[in-house]
Amino acid sequence: MLVKFNNSYLEKLFKGEPVKGKPRYYSIEIEKFKKTILILHNVSNSVELKQFKSLNFEALKGEKKGLYSVRVNDAFRLEFKILKDIIEIVQIEQFSNHYK
């Protein structure tokens, strides 16, 4: 899948570029975030993504309808849109603490 970012802070984190201000995430969370992005990049489509049971890929409901999420660790989820074209494009929206 092609991965795009709708959040410049998360794009900089993924690319290892410096970000302004106090870090929002611990380094272990950032490493897991990067690994999850690489999985999204390396799968062909959302059907293939479902095979990674540990990611708990799911469509969100309610006010987040239209977004999907995968588990980064026990607390954090990566939220994204799937834009369908010739190939599926994942547009990263948010990296959030699922329990806050």
C-alpha positions, 0 to 999 in steps of 0.5 A: 500500500502507498502510505501518505501522511495527513499529519506533518508531526507524524511524518517527521517522526517516521522519517527521523526528522527533528520535531519542535517542542517536547516529545509527545511519545517515548522512543519505544512507542516511536519505534513500534509506530515506525514498524507498523507504518512499514507493515502498512507500506509492505502489504498490497491491500487491506485484505492482506493487512487483515492477516496480521491478527496482532494489529487488530485491523478494524473499521472505526464507528461513530464520529470516527466512521470512515477511519480504520485503525491498527494496534501499535502496542497495548495502549496506542492505535494508528488511525488512517483512511484508505483511499482507493485508486488503482492501488490502496493508499493509506493516509495516516491521520492520528497516532493516539492513546486508545485509553485516553 
